[in-house]
């Protein structure tokens, strides 16, 4: 059961043991839903198209009843709901706020859906969205499992740690995920309704969470954690709060700045953080400098990954729809006008979105901010930890270049060499060579033939780097390695190490 710093106990908590029994008995799990619905109907569910799902659910027994009730938002006959939710009495579910009455039928009052983020099914409770039924969201609306939360789940490292803080937990999905790899999980939120639902989510999944109410960093002042995960209200716009799950009351990217600048104070030595964030692009400043300026001068290794850039009009329209507004309505148009005017007055040309990874180190802050807008499938969580390990090695090289010169290297098995030639007057003419990393973020590096030859000689049991470049210099007709040649070779190798195409042994 969850424990608390300060909040109100959820009336759903007492219902959760029997509710878990019902969900398990019926097979209301992520895998079973996919199996019963099939790929096509399951995809339709994700697109908010109820008819293909409903047609299958009608003949799927008690599971079909829960699909219609909980996923499609249909009004269902009470006797069908009673059979599907047994041993939970329908009256108790209504009293607890899980269901509501609709004449002689019953509807879901909350969103309850299964999620498998890699450790088996977990059930997540949240407020109803407008994917199946048009509805305007309230200020204290608690968002469920959306695209942002799913992307953060995939981006968060899951190596075992001691303590995790989920800053701004919402429905608790990140905290539930953290419980699979952490010994203790603390989750905070300023919204009492969010903690009400996070408590129920924890109880439904038989998890021990510490839930603490309060604004931003106040609930955990003076504490340190091995890992922090945050999906803050990062929406870029005017300084207002219409929905607590997305609006911070801070202008532009002030919420992201606040979280990124203050999170280092929460990290234990060697601790890491994963923050979902947004930042503005302007004509007179580079976004990399903007985000880098939010970090302290000492104690942090930061990897900032920009996954997307949206133009202001697209950005505003997307978030208006997210709140259940029709962009063609008068109210939505008034809000869009105000929103776009605020962005225009601030000189905003675009809004960047991505992940900020932090690790607490004992040394001057280092920041690598880079675009990762191309497509790839592999989750970034493990890659972030590998990046920090590679970054630590590179710092050692800066302190003592002999570390690099005396090391042996191996080319990653997923690294491929591509040569591009185009037709010319005398046949195919070589234009460029690229190294591709075939996993993770799919990095690419253009290389020359000297680099290709250097990598060809890299073996775990082969020669150290300096001896390799000595041989390379001899093969090119030079009796000695010049300072310029050595510096160029070291720069290429360290760049490839940083992106995981080559590894020191």
N, C-alpha and C positions, 0 to 999 in steps of 0.2 A: 504494500500500500504506500501511497505517497506521503511524505512528511512536509511540514510547512514552516516557513518563517512567520508569515502572516497572510491569511486569506480566508475566505468562507468555504466551508466544506460543501462539496457538490452533492445535491440530492440524488444524482445518478450513481454515486459510489456504491450504495447498498444494493443497487440493482445489478451491478457489474458481474458478480460471480455467476448468477443465473443467466445473464445475458451472454456471457462467454460460453456457457454450456450450450445454449441454444445455437449460437453461431457455429460452434464446433460440430454439433450434431447435424445441422443442416448442410454443412460444407461451404459456408460463406467465407471462402478463402480466395486468394488471388489466383492460385493455380486452377482451382475448381471452376471459378468463373470463366476463365479463358477456355477451359475444356468444354464447359456446357454451352457457352455462347458461340464458340468458334471464332476464328480470327476476324472474319468480316463483321459480325455483329459486335464483337469486342471493340473493333476500330470505330464502328458507328457510335458506340457508347462514348468513346473519347471525343467524338466530334459533336456530341450533344444531339444525336439523332435517335429518338426513342423507339420508333416503329420497328426496325429490325430486331431490336433487343426484346421488345414486348412480345413479338410473335413467338420467339423461342421461349421466353419466360412463362408463357401461359401453360406450357406442357412440361415444366420443369419442377413440379411439385412444390414442396416447402421452400426450396432454394429459389424457385421462380417467384414465389410470393415475396421473398425478401428483396429480390432484384427489382420487382415492380414497386415495392414500398420504399426501399432505401436508395436505390440508384436512379429510378425513373421518376420518383415523386408522385406515383399514382395513388389515388384513393382506392383502398382495398377493403373488401368485406371483413368485418371484425372477426368472424369465425375463422377465416383463412389466416389472419394475422395471429390469432390466438394459437392456432396449430403450429405455425412456423416459429413463433417465439417461445413456445413452452420450454422450460417451466416459468417464464416470465409472464405474470398476469398482465393483460392489456391495460387494465385500469391503473396498475402500478407504473407501467411505462408511460402512460399519459400524465400521471401525477408527477413523475420525475422529469418530464419535459422532453422525453425521447420521441413521443408520438403526440398527435393532436386528433381531435374528432372532426369529421366532415359529414354532417348528417348521420346516417347509419353506417358510414364507412370510417376508415382510419387512415391518416396520412402521417408521414414522417415529419417531425418537427425539427430534427437535426440530421445532418449528413453523417452517415456511418458507413465507411467503406474499408475493405481490406487492402493492405499494401505489403508487398514483399520487396524490401530494399536490400536483400541479400542474406537475410538470416531467418527466413520463414515469414509467414503472415503475421502482421500486426494490424489491429483495427484502430482506425483514427476517427474520432468524433470532432465535428466542426459545425458551423452554421451552414444552412442551405445556401447554395449558390444559385445562379440563374441559368445554369447550363441546360436544364430541362423545362423550367418554368420561369417566365419573366418576373423578376422581382427587383425592387430597389433596395440596395444594401443600407443598413443602419450604420451609425457612426461607430458603434462597438462591435460591428460584424467581425466574426472570427473566421478567417480564411482557412480552407481545408488544404488538401494536397493538390497544389497547382504546379504550373510549369516552373516557377521560381524555386519552390521548395524541393521539387524533384531534382532540379539541376544542382541545388546545393547539396542534396543527399549524395549525388554522384561525384561531387567535387570535394567532399570532406574525407580526409584521411581516416582510416579505421584501424590503424595499428593499436594494440592494447595500450591504454593509458590509465593513470590513477583517477584523476578528476576532470570532469568536463562541465563547462558552463554554456548553457544555451541562452543567449542574451536576447530577450524578446521572443519567447517560445511560441506564442500564438496557440494553436491547437495542440502543440507538443510533439509534432512529427519529428523534429530534429532531436529532441530529447529522447524520444523513444528509440530512434536510430542509435544515439550515443550509448544507450544502455546496453547495446550489444557488444561494445568494445571498451567501456569504462567501468571502473569499480564503483564510482559514485557520479551522479549527475545532478546538477543544480540548474533549475530553469526559472527565469524571471519574466515578468510582464507587467506593464502599467494598467492593462485592461483586466478588470476583475472577471469579466465573462471569459476571457481567454484562459485564465487560470482555472475557472470552473470547468471548462471543457478539457483542459490539459490534465486536471485531476482525474476526471472520468476516463480519459484515454489511458492514463497510467494504470488505473485500477483494472480496466478492462483487459489490459495486457499483463497484469500481475507483475508490475514493475515498481521498484523502489526509486522514487524521484523526490528531490527536495524542491518544492515550489515556493517562490518568494515573490510577493507583490511589491512593486515600486517602479519608479521612473529611471530609465537608463541604467546608470552604474550605482545608484544609491543602495539597492538591496544587497550588493556584494562589496561594499566599500571596505578596503583593507584586506581583502581576500585574494588569493592567487590560485590559478588553475593550470593543470597540465595542458589543457586544450580548451579553446573557446570557439564556438560556432555562433554565427549571427546572421539572421535574415532581417535586418532592421527596416523600418518604414522609410525606404530610400528614394521614394518617388520625387523627381526633380520638378519643382514648381513654386508657386507662391507660398508664403509662410502662413499656412492655414491647416486645419485638421478637419477633414470631412469623414475620413475613415481611419481609425487608429492603426489598422494593419498596414497601411501604405503611407500615411501622411504623418510627418514629424512635428509640424509647426515651425520648422526651420526653412529658410528660403533656399531655393536651388538645391545644391548637393550638400547642404549643411548637415543632414543626418549622417551621410556617409563620412563626411569629414570628422564629425564628433566621434563616431564609433571607431574609425581607424586611428584617430589620434589618441583615444583613451584606452583602447584595448591593450596596448603594450603594458600598461600598469597592472593588468589582470594576469599576466603570464608568469608562471613559475620559471625558474632557470631552465632553458631548453624547451620551454612550452611553445606551442604553436596555436595559430588562430586561422580560421577560414571565415571570411566575411563576404557576403554578397553585397555589392555596392554599385553605385552609379555616380557619374561625374560629368560635368559639362565640358563641351568643346567650345572654344571661342577663337576668333581670328588672331588675337594678340597673345595667346599663350598656348603652349603645348600641354596636352592632357597629362603627359607623363610627369612634367614638372609640377602640375597642380596636385596630383595625388601624392607624389613624393614629398611635397611640402607639408603634408598633413602628419608626417611621422617625426618622432623625436630624432635628435642628431646622434644619439648613442643607444646601442642595445638592441637593435632590430635588424634582422635579415628579412627583406620583403620581396616577394614575387607578385607582381601585379599583372593580371591577365585580362586584357580587353577582349570580350567575346562578341560584342555587337556594338554598332553605332546606329542610332535612330535619328532621323530628322525630326525637328520639333512638331510638325503637324501630325506625323505618324505616331509619335510618342503620345501626344495629348489624346488623339482619337482612341488609341489602344487603351489608355487608362480610363477614359470615359466609359467605354464599353465594359471594362472590367468592373466598374461600379454599377452595372446594370442600366446605364443610360443609353438611349437611342441618340446618336450624334445628330440626328435630324430634328430632334425636339428643341423647342425654344430654350428650355432650361439648359440643355447640353450645349447649345450654341453660345449662350451667355457665358457659361463656364469656360468653354474653349477660347472665346475672345479674350477673357481676362487672363487665362493661363498663357496663351501665346503672346499676349502683350507683355507679360512679366518676363518671359524668356527673351523676347526681342529687346526689351529695355536693358537686359543684362548682357546683350551681345552673344547670346547662345546660338551656335550654328549647328549643334548636334548634341546628343546625350549618349555617352559611352556607358557600357554595362559590362560587368564581369566579376572576377573573384580577386580578392586581396588575401594573400597568404603571408602570415607573419611568423617568425621564429625569434624567440628571445636569445640573444648572444651576448657575449662579453667583449664588446668592441664597437667601433663606430658603425652607425647604421649604413647598410648597403641596400640599394633598391634596384631591381631590374623590372621595368615596366615595358611590356611588349604586347603586340597584337597577336591574337590567336583567333581570328575571325573565320578561318577556313574550317571546313567540316571535319569531324573525327568522331569516333564512337567510344573509345576507351575512356573510363572515368579518370578524373584528374587527381583524386585523392592520393593514390599511391605515388603518382608523378610528383606531387608537391613535396612529399617527404624525400623522394629521391633527389629532387632539385636542391633541397637544403643540404643534403649530404654532399652533393657535388659542389655546391657553393662553399661549404666549409673547406673542401680540398683546395678550391681555387684561392681562398684566402690564405691558406698555407703556402701556396705557390707565390703569391704576392709578397709574403713575408720572407720567403726563401726560394728563389727560382730553381735552386738545385733539386727541390722536391720534384719538380716536373722533369728536369733533365735526367735525373737518375731513375725515374719510373719507367716501367714497361707498360704497354697498353694493349688492349684488345678492341677490335671493332665489334660493336654490338651486332648480334646475329640478325637483328631486324633492320640493319642499315643496308641500303641498296645504292648502287651507283647507276646513274642514268646519263647517257650521252645523247645529245640532241644534234642532229645534222640536218641541213636543209639543202635542197638541190641547187647546184651552181653550174657555172660554165664548164667545169671539168668534172662534173659528177657531184657526189655528196660532199658538202663542206661542213666540217665540225664547227658548231657555234657555241655550245655550252655543255659543261658537265655539272651534274648535281648529285649530292648525297641526300638520300631520302631516309628518314627514320620511319619504319613501317608499323610502329605501334605508338601508343600514347598520343601525344599532340601532333604527330606526323610532321616534325620539323623538316625543313629543307635548307641546304647550304650549297651555294654555287662554289665550285672548287676548280683549281687549275690542275694541270697534269703533274706538277710537282707534288701537290697534296695527294693526288691519287697514288703516286708512287710511294709516298711516305706511309700512307695507310696500308698499302700492300705488304709492307715490311713489318707491320705491327703484329706481334704474337705474345701471348702470356709468358712463354718461355724464351722469348727472343731478346733482342738488344734493347738497352735503355734508349730513351729518345735522343740523347745527344749523339750517341754512336750511330743511330739511324740517320741523322741528318749529316753526319760526317760522310757516311757512305753515299748519301744522296748528292752531296756536294762533289765528291769524287766522280760520280757517274755523270755529272754535268760539266766535268773538266776543270774543277777548282781543287787546288791542293789543300785549302783550308776553309773553315766555315767563317764567313764574315759576320760581323755583328748584325748587319741588316738582315742577312739570310736567317740567322738564328732567331732574331726577334720576330720575323715574319712567320717562321715555322711554329714558334711558341704561341703566337697569337691565334693561328689557325687551330692548333691542337686544343688550346683552352676553350675556344669557341665551340668546338665539337664536343668537348667534355661537358660544357655547360648545358647543352641540349641533349646529352645522353646518346650521341651517335658513336662516341668513343669513350672507353672507360680506363682509368689508371688501374693497374693490377696491384 
